Amino acid sequence: MDFKWESKEKSEKKESETGVFKVKVDNIVPNPCQPRKCFTDEAILRLSDSIRTHGLIQPLCVRQPEGSEGVYELVAGERRLRAVKRLGLSEARILSIRLFRYKGCADMG
């Protein structure tokens, strides 16, 4: 599936909307409830090499916490985020979703 993305600075979409965008990596914060705690340097290095060669194929899945304009919390993709940071990339593609209070419900727009 080929996603079309646009930079949030050039986008006419509202910050709270869902979809695929390109944002600054510094605006993405890790999920404090990340179940996976162990990330080997070797695995991140291999993924970094793959991203350098092929690009970030799957966008980082994020949500925008209420009241935090321009900041995104990672939902899925901790390894990809670490690899992108390791490469020194300033921006990454994200898939912004809305999460609801009901367990297992998400709206991808």
HUURGI-V428288 format. One line per field, one symbol per residue. ss: DSSP state (H for helix, E for strand, - for the rest). psi: psi as a letter, one per 20 degrees, with the letter a starting at -180 (. if undefined). A space follows every 10 residues. Layout:
ss: ???
psi: ???
This chain:
ss: ------E--- --------EE EEEEHHHEE- ---------- HHHHHHHHHH HHHH-----E EEE------- -EEEEE-HHH HHHHHHH--- EEEEEEEEE- -----EE--
psi: poqprqphhi qiqqhiqrap rprphijpqq pijohpiooq hgghgghggg hggirngpqp prqoqpjmpi ppppgpkggg ghgghhijqh qqpqoprpqr hppjpqoj.
